Structure formats: C-alpha cells, structure tokens
Amino acid sequence: MSVSKHLDLYNQIVTVGDFVKLLDDPEFDWTRCMLDLCSYKEGDVAYKKIGKVLGNWSIDLSTCELLAKAEDLSNKYVLGSELETLQKYNYDYGYDQLDANEVCHAIAEKLGFINYKACINLQYPGSMASLHADSLSGWLKDASVDLDAKFDKALKQPAGSKKLHRCFVALSDWQRGWMWQFGNEYWSNWKKGDVVWFDWRNIPHATANAGYAPRPILKISGQSDIIDDIIQNNRKLSINIRRTGKA
C-alpha cells in the first residue's frame, strides 16, 4: 500500500472508533502514515526530562499482574497494522507489560493525570521494541473513551478533550546496555524517579536491552493540567511519594 493510500485512509476517519478499527487493519501501516504526517526534523526536541519522583517509594514487581508477554503477538496491544512488520523482521512486542500497582497510581496522580492508563514496561535482556510510532491505542482500549466521539486527526485524539500526554518514569537507575531512542536523540544515564515527557504525536522511537538485567519503566498516558503547564512554560517539578512495599 502506498504512503498516499495510508494517508487517504487516515483522512477518512470520523470517530475514535474509526481510528481504533483502522489501527487493527493489517493493510494499514500506522508508523508509515504517522511519519508522513509528523513535522519532526533534525534539531527538534524529541523528549524532555520534566521532573523527579522523590521519597522512599519502591515497587515490588512480583505484585504486578502480567498483562502481556513480549513474545505473544496475539495479545490485544499488538496492532493489526504492525503485526506484519514485526513478523517480517522477526521482532516481538519488545517487553512484558505489567499492570500498575498502588505506588504507580500514586505517582500518576501526583503528576496530575486523570482518565489515564499506567503500566510497567519490563524489558528483558536480549529484547527490543522496534522503531515505531505511538497511537495511544492502549489508552484508547483501556481508558474510559467514547468510541463514538469525533476524532481530532491533527492532535490524534478524541476531539474537544484535554490534550493527551505520555510520560515515562524510571523505576531503577540506568544500566549499561539499556538503550532508548527518541527520534534522533538518546536517553541514558537516568536515575530512579526521573520523569520524561516525549512528543508521541511526532516522534518515532525504539528501545533495546543489551545489558544483563530487566529494565523496568513506568509508562503513563492520559490528561494532566500539571503536564500541560510544565510543557507550555518549560518548567520542572518534584513530587514526593512516601509509600513503600507491596501493593
């Protein structure tokens, strides 16, 4: 399918449900479509470190429910529009997805998120998430979203709703071999509690674990007035979480 055909299909979307359905169409390539839509170019800011989660918090991963295995390409988070590419190049999903526990939710709420989806991406040594574009399909499937609502094709989200953001929170200190690429930039040397925001609407990205320990990252997608303010005014924040132990 030509790039113009992908764009033609995208431009026919009217509702959120239309977008969800298109993402699961194996004949549609969302990453190719997004790369043609986006305005990202060399020198643009791909991601920002926007703050720090302080306190004596810890997360016991053994208490977090497994939502999807990296090697299971039949799980609901693998889009039909990306399945052919994953199979062609012998990629899997790239990481196990774990459900957020109470500490994760405390962090998300301190960051001002509402109507959000939070999960832990646990990437094992030897795994990689291939270059791709985000659609926030997981949020669309798991959050309280009206599929009949109009879809804003410019913002890639339900029309008339607060702007959607995606943030990552480091759940451990960076280790050698852990790789994260946002556009043409690389995130490394992070510390536990570091919070980064990235321009998911325009930035292709990929991750890999060439190290010797599983890499846990908290991913939060949703709406937040606090994040709006941080991005618009180029601020940073510190939040304090005083919860430890099991969920």
MIROVO-68242 format. One line per 2 residues: for each residue x, y, z of C-alpha. Coordinates in Angstrom, 2 decimals. Layout:
X:Y:Z ~ ...;
END
This chain:
0.00:0.00:0.00 ~ 1.38:3.42:-0.94;
2.01:6.15:1.61 ~ -0.70:8.27:-0.04;
-3.15:5.40:0.43 ~ -2.35:5.22:4.15;
-3.00:8.96:4.43 ~ -6.20:8.65:2.45;
-7.49:6.03:4.89 ~ -6.44:8.16:7.88;
-8.16:11.22:6.46 ~ -11.43:9.28:6.16;
-11.59:8.82:9.95 ~ -14.57:10.49:11.62;
-14.85:8.89:15.08 ~ -12.50:7.46:17.69;
-13.93:4.06:16.84 ~ -12.94:4.55:13.20;
-9.35:5.16:14.32 ~ -9.26:2.10:16.58;
-10.64:-0.03:13.76 ~ -8.10:1.32:11.27;
-5.21:0.62:13.67 ~ -6.22:-3.04:13.68;
-6.39:-3.24:9.88 ~ -3.41:-5.36:8.72;
-3.43:-3.50:5.39 ~ -2.78:-0.18:7.13;
0.70:0.83:8.34 ~ 0.29:3.34:11.17;
4.02:4.04:11.54 ~ 4.43:4.89:7.86;
1.32:7.05:7.98 ~ 2.44:8.89:11.12;
5.93:9.55:9.76 ~ 4.35:11.20:6.75;
2.02:13.24:8.97 ~ 4.54:14.40:11.55;
6.61:17.57:11.43 ~ 9.66:16.17:13.25;
13.02:17.18:11.82 ~ 16.65:17.27:12.87;
17.10:19.59:15.84 ~ 13.53:19.40:17.14;
13.12:18.48:20.81 ~ 12.21:14.81:20.91;
11.85:14.41:24.68 ~ 12.31:16.37:27.90;
13.26:15.44:31.43 ~ 10.50:17.27:33.28;
10.93:16.26:36.88 ~ 11.77:13.82:39.63;
9.82:11.47:41.89 ~ 11.39:11.75:45.34;
10.74:9.82:48.54 ~ 11.22:6.36:49.98;
8.96:4.61:47.48 ~ 9.66:1.24:45.95;
7.79:-1.09:43.62 ~ 7.61:-4.85:44.11;
7.22:-6.12:40.54 ~ 6.11:-9.52:41.82;
2.83:-7.92:42.93 ~ 2.04:-6.54:39.48;
-0.29:-8.52:37.24 ~ 1.12:-9.62:33.87;
-0.97:-8.05:31.08 ~ 1.01:-9.14:28.02;
4.12:-11.17:27.22 ~ 6.69:-9.82:24.78;
6.63:-12.95:22.62 ~ 2.84:-13.16:22.47;
1.91:-11.37:19.25 ~ -1.74:-12.29:19.75;
-2.13:-10.00:22.78 ~ -4.58:-7.12:22.43;
-1.88:-4.45:22.48 ~ -0.28:-5.66:19.22;
-1.94:-3.70:16.44 ~ -3.04:-5.47:13.31;
-1.35:-2.63:11.41 ~ 2.06:-3.50:12.90;
1.87:-7.30:13.05 ~ 3.16:-7.91:9.52;
6.23:-5.72:10.11 ~ 7.03:-7.46:13.42;
6.80:-10.87:11.79 ~ 8.75:-9.84:8.70;
11.78:-8.74:10.73 ~ 11.38:-11.37:13.48;
10.55:-8.85:16.19 ~ 8.29:-9.49:19.14;
6.33:-6.95:21.23 ~ 9.59:-5.85:22.86;
8.72:-6.06:26.56 ~ 6.37:-7.62:29.05;
3.58:-5.30:30.14 ~ 2.64:-5.35:33.82;
-0.34:-3.71:35.46 ~ 0.40:-0.69:37.65;
0.24:-1.15:41.42 ~ -0.77:1.40:44.07;
2.62:3.11:44.06 ~ 2.46:3.59:40.28;
-1.01:5.08:40.61 ~ 0.18:7.39:43.39;
2.91:8.68:41.06 ~ 0.47:9.19:38.18;
-1.95:11.08:40.39 ~ 0.80:13.30:41.81;
1.68:14.16:38.21 ~ -1.90:15.33:37.79;
-3.05:12.57:35.46 ~ -6.76:11.87:35.09;
-8.50:9.33:32.86 ~ -5.12:7.70:32.45;
-3.60:4.32:31.75 ~ -0.49:3.34:33.72;
1.55:0.19:33.20 ~ 5.09:-1.07:33.66;
7.16:-1.98:30.62 ~ 9.60:-4.68:31.71;
12.19:-5.30:29.01 ~ 14.39:-8.36:29.44;
17.99:-8.74:28.21 ~ 18.07:-9.54:24.50;
14.70:-7.87:23.82 ~ 13.97:-4.81:21.72;
10.97:-2.73:20.72 ~ 11.43:-1.95:17.05;
11.20:1.57:15.63 ~ 7.58:2.59:15.76;
5.10:5.44:16.16 ~ 2.73:5.63:19.10;
-1.02:5.89:18.66 ~ -2.02:5.61:22.35;
-4.11:2.61:21.30 ~ -3.59:1.07:24.75;
-5.14:4.16:26.33 ~ -7.98:4.08:23.82;
-8.68:0.43:24.66 ~ -8.26:0.58:28.44;
-9.34:4.09:29.49 ~ -12.90:5.40:29.58;
-13.13:6.55:25.98 ~ -16.28:7.14:23.94;
-15.66:5.35:20.64 ~ -18.49:7.34:19.04;
-16.78:10.66:19.85 ~ -15.36:12.73:16.99;
-11.66:12.17:16.32 ~ -9.22:15.09:16.04;
-6.88:13.99:13.24 ~ -4.42:16.83:13.90;
-3.97:16.00:17.61 ~ -4.55:12.25:17.11;
-7.03:12.07:19.98 ~ -10.75:12.48:20.79;
-11.92:15.90:19.64 ~ -12.64:18.51:22.28;
-10.88:16.64:25.10 ~ -7.89:17.79:27.11;
-4.56:17.22:25.42 ~ -3.17:13.72:25.81;
0.35:13.27:27.19 ~ 2.65:10.32:27.62;
5.36:10.22:30.29 ~ 7.88:7.63:31.42;
9.17:7.25:34.98 ~ 12.39:5.37:35.64;
11.84:2.66:38.26 ~ 15.56:1.93:38.65;
18.88:3.55:37.81 ~ 20.08:3.19:34.21;
22.50:0.36:33.46 ~ 24.93:-0.05:30.58;
23.26:-1.79:27.67 ~ 19.85:-0.18:28.19;
19.08:1.81:25.05 ~ 16.28:4.27:24.34;
15.99:6.32:21.15 ~ 13.54:9.21:20.71;
13.78:10.48:17.13 ~ 17.47:11.25:16.67;
18.17:11.60:20.41 ~ 19.11:9.01:23.03;
18.00:8.85:26.66 ~ 20.54:7.29:29.02;
22.10:7.68:32.46 ~ 18.69:8.06:34.07;
18.16:7.74:37.81 ~ 15.29:6.11:39.64;
12.43:8.59:39.75 ~ 13.40:10.60:36.67;
10.32:11.66:34.68 ~ 10.47:12.29:30.94;
7.82:13.54:28.54 ~ 8.05:12.94:24.83;
6.26:14.22:21.75 ~ 4.42:10.99:20.98;
2.45:12.61:18.15 ~ 5.57:13.24:16.05;
8.49:11.21:17.37 ~ 9.33:7.67:16.21;
11.19:5.74:18.89 ~ 12.73:2.39:19.80;
14.20:0.63:22.84 ~ 16.53:-2.29:23.44;
18.11:-4.15:26.33 ~ 21.64:-5.28:25.54;
22.50:-5.43:29.24 ~ 22.19:-8.12:31.89;
19.19:-7.09:33.98 ~ 15.49:-6.50:33.23;
14.70:-2.82:32.63 ~ 11.51:-1.54:34.33;
9.87:1.72:33.21 ~ 6.50:3.13:34.29;
4.50:4.42:31.31 ~ 1.62:6.84:31.93;
-0.77:8.04:29.24 ~ -3.63:10.44:29.83;
-4.60:14.02:30.57 ~ -2.88:16.30:33.07;
-3.12:20.06:33.67 ~ 0.21:19.83:35.52;
1.96:18.36:32.47 ~ 0.25:20.97:30.26;
1.75:23.72:32.42 ~ 5.20:22.13:32.51;
5.41:21.77:28.73 ~ 3.91:25.17:27.92;
6.08:27.06:30.41 ~ 9.22:24.91:30.26;
9.10:24.14:33.98 ~ 10.24:21.16:36.02;
8.63:19.60:39.05 ~ 9.46:17.45:42.04;
6.90:15.22:43.68 ~ 7.28:13.19:46.84;
5.93:9.66:47.26 ~ 6.09:8.15:50.74;
4.85:4.65:50.04 ~ 6.92:1.50:50.11;
6.41:-2.24:49.99 ~ 3.85:-4.37:48.25;
0.68:-3.18:46.58;
END
